[in-house]
Structures are given as C-alpha cells and as structure tokens.
Amino acid sequence: MAPTTDIVIIGAGISGLAAGCYAQMNGYRSVIVEAHDQPGGLCTAWHRQGYTFDAGIHYIFGTGEGQPFYELWQELGAFEGVEFTNQTEFMQIHGGQGEVLRVHSQPDALHEHLLTLAPEDAKLIDAFCKGVRKFKEFDLSMLQQKPKSLMTATDWARLGKQVLPFMGVLGKWSQLSLSDLAGQAQNPFLRRAMPHMFAWPDVPVMVGMSLLAYLDNGNAGSPVGGAIAFSRAIAQRYLALGGEIHYSAPVERVLVENDQAVGIRLTNGDEHRAARVISACDGRRTIFDLLKGNYINRRIEKLYDGHLPMHSQFQVSLGVNMDFSHQPHWVTHLLEEPIAIADQPHAEIGVKHYCFDPSLAPPGNSVVSLMVTTHYSDWQGRDDATLQADRLIDRMAAFYPGLRSAIDCVDVVTPLSYEKFTGNWQGASCGWLLTKDTLPLMIKGVPKRLPGLDNFYMVSQWTEPGGSLPIVALSGRNMIFEICREDGRSFKPTN
Ligand SMILES: Cc1cc2nc3c(=O)[nH]c(=O)nc-3n(C[C@H](O)[C@H](O)[C@H](O)COP(=O)(O)OP(=O)(O)OC[C@H]3O[C@@H](n4cnc5c(N)ncnc54)[C@H](O)[C@@H]3O)c2cc1C
C-alpha cells in the first residue's frame, strides 16, 4: 500500500512538535499522533476549579532575546502570544533552626550571602561562584547545533575552539555532584542544604551553575499561563505550517514490512501509512512494545537494562484562598524529623507558589505546590495517594498557618500519573538519570535508529539523556536535518 504521508510522528510532546515543525518547514507532509487529548507531553498544566496547576516546569532556557536557544524557540513560534517571568532568586532552603540559604542567581549576591552564612567555607564558595560567573558566557546549545553524525572536521574544529576557554570549568565541575561538593563544606548547614540547591543532589555541579548563570542572564524564564501555554504556541505553529495532529490517538504498533517502517496502527485499529516513522515518545516503550523488541542489539539492551531513569515526583497542587505573594516563591524545607510518604522517609519538602503568574489563580488566591522527589517503585500497587497528600499538607501547614482551612482545591500527582499521562518509563521527568557518571553518555548521545530497521527514527528525552525542553526540541530539529541530508535536501529552519 502506498504511503499517505511523508512522515508520521508518535507523540506531540516538545520533541515531536519540533520534529513536525521542521518537517513541514522542509517540505515534508507530516502527521502527529498523540495519545493524550492535548499537546505538550510533560510540558503541560491543567485547570481545576478556577486554578491552573503546572506539571512542574520551573524554567525554560532560551527565553532571553539573542541568547542561547532563543533562535530555536523563535523558529518554533514558542513566543507567539506567550510572555515570560524571570526570577532573581532560584529558591530558598530553610533549616530547622531558622537557617536560610538563598540561592541567588546573581553570582556576587550569592557569594556575599554564602560567605555570611559559612565564612569557614570561603574557598569552596569562591570557587563555586567563580564557576557560575564563567558559565554566564557558556553557550550550552553549541553542543547540539547540528546532528553529531553530520559534523565535518571543520565543524568539530569550530566546536573545539568554542569549548576551549571552558575546558577548565567543564572538566572540574562535570566530575563533581552537588552532594560531593556539599561533602567538602565544613559548615553543617551548608553541608546539609547545598545538595538541594537545584532540587537534584546527584546532578553534576556544572548543571546547577549553568542554571544560575542563565537565570542571571535573563535566559531562563517561566511562561505566563503555565507550561501548557508554551506547548500550545508550538502546536499552533505546527498547524500553521500545514501539519496535522490527531489527539486521543494512542499508537499500539509500528507497522513494518520487509524491515522497513511503513506507518503506525492505533489502538482503535486505524492505520496511518507513511514513508518514514519518527517516535517522539518513551524509548523503552517504542523499542520493546511498539516494535516488540525485534530490532535491538547488545548496545541497546545494555542501555535499557543498565541505566536508571530520572527521579519522578509526588506533587500536591493546592488552590488556596490565601495570598502567598509575600512568601519566597520556592522554599525547600529541611525537616528535623522526616515525614514518611509512601512508606519512605523524606526530609526535604519543596513548597512553591505561583503568585509570580497571577493568571493561574483567582485574584487574591494562590496556587501552591508541595513537591517531594520520589521513586516509582514506592507507588506501585498503592491507591492511597490522597491520604499521603493529606499527611503532607498537615505537615506543611505547620510552616504556613491558615493553609489547611484556606484550601479550595487539591490535585495529586505521583510517578504513576506521569507514566499514565505521558507513557514515560517510571514516570521519569527528564529521561535518563543524569549524573557525573552518565554525563559522557549525554555528550556521546544514544541510538536514534534501530539496527536492521529502515525508515525509522527516534527523538525525545530518551535519546538525549538529561532531557529538558530546549534539548528535546533540538533532538526533533536535528532528526529532520538528518532526514534532509538523506534526501539530498539542504535543511532550512524557516518556512
Ligand atoms: C516535574 C518536571 C519538571 C521539569 N522541569 C523542567 C524545567 O524546569 N525545564 C526544562 O527544560 N525541562 C523540565 N522538565 C523536563 C521536560 O519537561 C522534558 O524533558 C520534556 O518535556 C520531554 O519532552 P519529550 O517530547 O521528549 O517527551 P514527552 O513530553 O514525554 O512527550 C511524549 C509524548 O508522546 C505521547 N505518547 C506516549 N506514548 C504514545 C503512544 N503510544 N502513542 C501516541 N502518543 C504517545 C505522550 O502522551 C506525550 O505527549 C521537567 C519535567 C518534569 C516532569
């Protein structure tokens, strides 16, 4: 049977939407099939009783005009009708004895504050803040500008020249996690608080430094209206380019004939035939379910058997009849006595309010999220998430008097919810767990084609370990770049 379209894309998350946009820009007819009833995948938000609850996006790199990743989002129409807010303080960490660590994004302010907090750790603090200053000049997007498989000797030489001034900081801060760094501090509060400065203790220090640097550069904003506003803008761009999205259309099989992908079949039996198939959803599900594990090799088995997913989270979103705007917008509370959530002790609870975006709550009211990093396995076989949420609210109400009685609306999300609504393995938030040990994997990349199967391609946070919105969008962009090259077309990122 003849293909009815050039490319069918599985998933309307940011990687799938990006692949679709660049496909259309380059003259390919494409169709996106999406299991959910709206675009965005993990980059989403939902409405409940007059409140909008975000799935958890804290910042998007590339929102500062002329800065790294900005052009990418412009190409994708992500700024069309969307405004962004910027924070000067990433979060605060509160200890049990009234100690407060303010994670300023401005390196001089951070330096001064940390020195007041822990003068005995001046050497460590100097080095850390110096690193943040250096990363202000670092263009993270340079590593993904072009598909690695298409880079020429000239491209590599140019990249080498760009990276050279940063070799020192990259070498030093990619090999150390925040927990490792905190372990070097003498001050007891700094030792305890530092791993949680970016809500991710295993993360290589350079990732946190880049985050502060980009925040300080005004290049890491949050979309007004929540993450869904951002996703909808890109979906709109795709449709305007002539693309087609089919929602509530879960794919159950990639159709293969003579070892060539020829389309997809939905769970309702409908088929879409295409000359090429791009999977922009969970890698494990793609390889082992949609393709029944028929196209694998040792490298792929080793990757999927041997690596952990990024932690997921338990998030209790509250719509409250209370004004939180005078509170710091994000506090991680270090509990003296841990609270058991899903039978696991947790001593760090994040509380974030969204008053910086008044569109998310009725006037005078607030959206407040309680966040706990958690493992998928803790939630398997449980159906008491509401009860767990209730206990967490009770515990947090001690820090926010009046909270309990001001609650209008509660929404609870566990790793099982992220898995159910986006199909991501174990509800992972950013694909593979990115640590100092897995960082080389990110730089090298993971397979985007499967052995023995033609006309089939993979993008998403599972092909770019560490995920994040600009990186997965580039993953979609780069795949179309490669397809253009296969067809002898020159890639153009505009319509
Ligand atoms: C709590 C949280 C906080 C985060 N914070 C940030 C942040 O601050 N900044 C940042 O840059 N990134 C952040 N991220 C990461 C970022 O959201 C993800 O890396 C990115 O959205 C992944 O996009 P994707 O297209 O690869 O996959 P997904 O978003 O998972 O999209 C995959 C899509 O495929 C669909 N799908 C799955 N299976 C099928 C099927 N069988 N048939 C049809 N469709 C299917 C899904 O419904 C989904 O829409 C965060 C993530 C989470 C969860």
The ligand as a MOL file (V3000), in Angstrom:
LIG
                    3D

  0  0  0     0  0            999 V3000
M  V30 BEGIN CTAB
M  V30 COUNTS 53 58 0 0 0
M  V30 BEGIN ATOM
M  V30 1 C 8.1850 17.7280 37.1640 0
M  V30 2 C 9.0170 18.0860 35.9650 0
M  V30 3 C 9.7670 19.2280 35.9710 0
M  V30 4 C 10.5400 19.5770 34.8590 0
M  V30 5 N 11.1910 20.7670 34.8530 0
M  V30 6 C 11.7960 21.1960 33.7280 0
M  V30 7 C 12.3000 22.5110 33.6490 0
M  V30 8 O 12.1800 23.2950 34.5930 0
M  V30 9 N 12.9290 22.8930 32.4810 0
M  V30 10 C 13.0560 22.0510 31.4200 0
M  V30 11 O 13.6160 22.4690 30.3790 0
M  V30 12 N 12.5780 20.7850 31.4690 0
M  V30 13 C 11.9410 20.3450 32.5880 0
M  V30 14 N 11.4090 19.0860 32.6430 0
M  V30 15 C 11.7220 18.1350 31.5710 0
M  V30 16 C 10.9060 18.3160 30.2910 0
M  V30 17 O 9.5690 18.5650 30.6170 0
M  V30 18 C 11.0200 17.0510 29.4450 0
M  V30 19 O 12.3830 16.6820 29.2730 0
M  V30 20 C 10.3990 17.2370 28.0500 0
M  V30 21 O 9.1320 17.8460 28.1510 0
M  V30 22 C 10.2770 15.8800 27.3630 0
M  V30 23 O 9.7140 16.0440 26.0820 0
M  V30 24 P 9.5990 14.8140 25.0760 0
M  V30 25 O 8.9770 15.3080 23.8410 0
M  V30 26 O 10.9080 14.1380 24.9900 0
M  V30 27 O 8.6430 13.7480 25.8100 0
M  V30 28 P 7.1880 13.8320 26.4120 0
M  V30 29 O 6.9200 15.1860 26.9430 0
M  V30 30 O 7.0730 12.6910 27.3310 0
M  V30 31 O 6.2430 13.6270 25.1540 0
M  V30 32 C 5.9240 12.3540 24.6550 0
M  V30 33 C 4.5140 12.4070 24.0880 0
M  V30 34 O 4.2410 11.1620 23.4720 0
M  V30 35 C 2.9200 10.7760 23.8110 0
M  V30 36 N 2.8530 9.3110 23.7030 0
M  V30 37 C 3.4500 8.4090 24.5160 0
M  V30 38 N 3.1740 7.1540 24.0980 0
M  V30 39 C 2.3940 7.2880 22.9990 0
M  V30 40 C 1.7640 6.3580 22.1110 0
M  V30 41 N 1.9080 5.0290 22.2710 0
M  V30 42 N 1.0130 6.8350 21.0950 0
M  V30 43 C 0.8560 8.1840 20.9040 0
M  V30 44 N 1.4210 9.0990 21.7180 0
M  V30 45 C 2.1790 8.6520 22.7490 0
M  V30 46 C 2.7320 11.2820 25.2100 0
M  V30 47 O 1.3520 11.3940 25.5440 0
M  V30 48 C 3.4520 12.6150 25.1530 0
M  V30 49 O 2.5940 13.6650 24.7610 0
M  V30 50 C 10.6040 18.7210 33.7360 0
M  V30 51 C 9.8380 17.5560 33.7300 0
M  V30 52 C 9.0250 17.2450 34.8200 0
M  V30 53 C 8.1510 16.0250 34.7720 0
M  V30 END ATOM
M  V30 BEGIN BOND
M  V30 1 1 1 2
M  V30 2 1 2 3
M  V30 3 2 2 52
M  V30 4 2 3 4
M  V30 5 1 4 5
M  V30 6 1 4 50
M  V30 7 2 5 6
M  V30 8 1 6 7
M  V30 9 1 6 13
M  V30 10 2 7 8
M  V30 11 1 7 9
M  V30 12 1 9 10
M  V30 13 2 10 11
M  V30 14 1 10 12
M  V30 15 2 12 13
M  V30 16 1 13 14
M  V30 17 1 14 15
M  V30 18 1 14 50
M  V30 19 1 15 16
M  V30 20 1 16 17
M  V30 21 1 16 18
M  V30 22 1 18 19
M  V30 23 1 18 20
M  V30 24 1 20 21
M  V30 25 1 20 22
M  V30 26 1 22 23
M  V30 27 1 23 24
M  V30 28 2 24 25
M  V30 29 1 24 26
M  V30 30 1 24 27
M  V30 31 1 27 28
M  V30 32 2 28 29
M  V30 33 1 28 30
M  V30 34 1 28 31
M  V30 35 1 31 32
M  V30 36 1 32 33
M  V30 37 1 33 34
M  V30 38 1 33 48
M  V30 39 1 34 35
M  V30 40 1 35 36
M  V30 41 1 35 46
M  V30 42 1 36 37
M  V30 43 1 36 45
M  V30 44 2 37 38
M  V30 45 1 38 39
M  V30 46 1 39 40
M  V30 47 2 39 45
M  V30 48 1 40 41
M  V30 49 2 40 42
M  V30 50 1 42 43
M  V30 51 2 43 44
M  V30 52 1 44 45
M  V30 53 1 46 47
M  V30 54 1 46 48
M  V30 55 1 48 49
M  V30 56 2 50 51
M  V30 57 1 51 52
M  V30 58 1 52 53
M  V30 END BOND
M  V30 END CTAB
M  END
